[in-house]
Amino acid sequence: MPFDFEEIDIGGDPELESRYREWLPVVEIDGERAFVYYVDPGAFRRKVAAQS
């Protein structure tokens, strides 16, 4: 299933660290938080497919 992926390293960015550190890993889809702590592969595929 093709999709665009952007990985962002929050290390060294105080704003991003304060916003996301306690939630890592965080996955957002179209700017909406979809997963925190754990990414379920089946749920991820469904969410990405729903955005297409």
MDAnalysis code that builds the backbone (N, CA, C; Angstrom):
import MDAnalysis as mda
import numpy as np

u = mda.Universe.empty(156, n_residues=52, atom_resindex=np.repeat(np.arange(52), 3), trajectory=True)
u.add_TopologyAttr("name", ["N", "CA", "C"] * 52)
u.add_TopologyAttr("resid", np.arange(1, 53))
u.add_TopologyAttr("resname", ["MET", "PRO", "PHE", "ASP", "PHE", "GLU", "GLU", "ILE", "ASP", "ILE", "GLY", "GLY", "ASP", "PRO", "GLU", "LEU", "GLU", "SER", "ARG", "TYR", "ARG", "GLU", "TRP", "LEU", "PRO", "VAL", "VAL", "GLU", "ILE", "ASP", "GLY", "GLU", "ARG", "ALA", "PHE", "VAL", "TYR", "TYR", "VAL", "ASP", "PRO", "GLY", "ALA", "PHE", "ARG", "ARG", "LYS", "VAL", "ALA", "ALA", "GLN", "SER"])
u.atoms.positions = np.array([
    [0.856, -1.167, 0.000],
    [0.000, 0.000, 0.000],
    [0.908, 1.238, 0.000],
    [0.966, 1.967, -1.084],
    [1.843, 3.143, -1.126],
    [1.290, 4.316, -0.299],
    [2.199, 5.029, 0.353],
    [1.848, 6.234, 1.093],
    [3.126, 7.022, 1.329],
    [2.997, 8.313, 1.568],
    [4.140, 9.160, 1.888],
    [4.423, 9.048, 3.378],
    [5.707, 8.998, 3.713],
    [6.128, 8.826, 5.096],
    [7.178, 9.862, 5.426],
    [7.024, 10.528, 6.553],
    [8.017, 11.500, 7.004],
    [8.366, 11.175, 8.454],
    [9.628, 10.868, 8.695],
    [10.108, 10.614, 10.052],
    [10.740, 11.894, 10.576],
    [10.362, 12.304, 11.776],
    [10.878, 13.532, 12.369],
    [11.599, 13.193, 13.663],
    [12.873, 13.553, 13.734],
    [13.671, 13.364, 14.945],
    [13.436, 14.578, 15.834],
    [12.864, 14.352, 17.010],
    [12.547, 15.473, 17.897],
    [13.728, 15.865, 18.773],
    [14.788, 15.054, 18.764],
    [15.955, 15.335, 19.596],
    [16.566, 16.687, 19.275],
    [16.753, 17.486, 20.282],
    [17.362, 18.797, 20.099],
    [16.380, 19.915, 19.790],
    [15.100, 19.582, 19.637],
    [14.084, 20.607, 19.389],
    [13.207, 20.693, 20.643],
    [13.464, 21.689, 21.507],
    [12.739, 21.777, 22.790],
    [11.216, 21.770, 22.637],
    [10.690, 22.437, 21.630],
    [9.234, 22.489, 21.442],
    [8.675, 21.098, 21.131],
    [9.294, 20.401, 20.180],
    [8.819, 19.067, 19.825],
    [9.028, 18.083, 20.969],
    [10.159, 18.193, 21.671],
    [10.395, 17.304, 22.806],
    [9.338, 17.484, 23.891],
    [8.982, 18.715, 24.191],
    [7.977, 18.944, 25.232],
    [6.596, 18.472, 24.787],
    [6.334, 18.515, 23.485],
    [5.032, 18.121, 22.953],
    [4.866, 16.612, 22.819],
    [5.943, 15.916, 22.477],
    [5.814, 14.512, 22.105],
    [6.592, 13.516, 22.963],
    [7.538, 13.940, 23.767],
    [8.428, 13.010, 24.469],
    [7.679, 11.907, 25.218],
    [6.629, 12.242, 25.951],
    [5.932, 11.241, 26.750],
    [5.076, 10.296, 25.916],
    [4.875, 10.595, 24.635],
    [3.994, 9.796, 23.790],
    [4.731, 8.874, 22.815],
    [6.038, 8.901, 22.784],
    [6.803, 8.193, 21.748],
    [6.578, 6.696, 21.773],
    [6.520, 6.061, 20.637],
    [6.448, 6.680, 19.322],
    [5.051, 7.239, 19.061],
    [5.009, 8.249, 18.244],
    [3.756, 8.893, 17.848],
    [3.626, 8.764, 16.341],
    [2.455, 8.372, 15.881],
    [2.177, 8.335, 14.451],
    [0.966, 9.218, 14.208],
    [1.137, 10.177, 13.313],
    [0.026, 11.034, 12.910],
    [-0.282, 10.762, 11.452],
    [-1.549, 10.760, 11.121],
    [-1.992, 10.585, 9.742],
    [-2.795, 11.820, 9.378],
    [-2.311, 12.536, 8.366],
    [-2.924, 13.805, 7.943],
    [-3.082, 14.773, 9.111],
    [-2.044, 14.845, 9.957],
    [-2.034, 15.801, 11.062],
    [-2.824, 15.374, 12.288],
    [-3.446, 14.210, 12.242],
    [-4.225, 13.705, 13.367],
    [-3.462, 12.574, 14.044],
    [-3.356, 12.614, 15.357],
    [-2.670, 11.557, 16.096],
    [-3.451, 10.257, 15.929],
    [-2.778, 9.242, 15.387],
    [-3.420, 7.958, 15.123],
    [-2.955, 6.873, 16.094],
    [-1.679, 6.924, 16.508],
    [-1.124, 5.908, 17.393],
    [-0.116, 6.542, 18.338],
    [-0.071, 6.024, 19.553],
    [0.980, 6.369, 20.502],
    [1.434, 5.080, 21.179],
    [2.696, 5.031, 21.551],
    [3.319, 3.899, 22.230],
    [3.483, 2.668, 21.347],
    [2.456, 2.296, 20.596],
    [2.466, 1.064, 19.811],
    [1.658, 1.283, 18.543],
    [2.141, 0.724, 17.442],
    [1.416, 0.817, 16.175],
    [0.941, -0.582, 15.800],
    [-0.360, -0.767, 15.762],
    [-0.940, -2.035, 15.345],
    [-0.933, -2.079, 13.812],
    [-0.243, -3.044, 13.215],
    [-0.120, -3.070, 11.749],
    [-1.458, -3.107, 11.006],
    [-2.404, -3.907, 11.472],
    [-3.703, -3.978, 10.805],
    [-4.454, -2.663, 10.890],
    [-4.468, -2.062, 12.065],
    [-5.146, -0.778, 12.244],
    [-4.465, 0.306, 11.419],
    [-3.125, 0.252, 11.333],
    [-2.395, 1.223, 10.527],
    [-2.807, 1.123, 9.065],
    [-2.855, -0.106, 8.527],
    [-3.246, -0.289, 7.123],
    [-4.674, 0.235, 6.887],
    [-5.588, -0.042, 7.806],
    [-6.957, 0.440, 7.653],
    [-7.023, 1.959, 7.662],
    [-6.281, 2.586, 8.571],
    [-6.301, 4.053, 8.655],
    [-5.703, 4.701, 7.411],
    [-4.608, 4.132, 6.920],
    [-3.984, 4.677, 5.706],
    [-4.917, 4.472, 4.515],
    [-5.535, 3.309, 4.401],
    [-6.448, 3.036, 3.295],
    [-7.651, 3.979, 3.332],
    [-8.124, 4.322, 4.525],
    [-9.276, 5.210, 4.656],
    [-8.962, 6.630, 4.195],
    [-7.687, 7.001, 4.216],
    [-7.290, 8.348, 3.797],
    [-7.140, 8.450, 2.278],
    [-7.078, 7.321, 1.590],
    [-6.864, 7.322, 0.132],
    [-8.114, 7.688, -0.618],
])
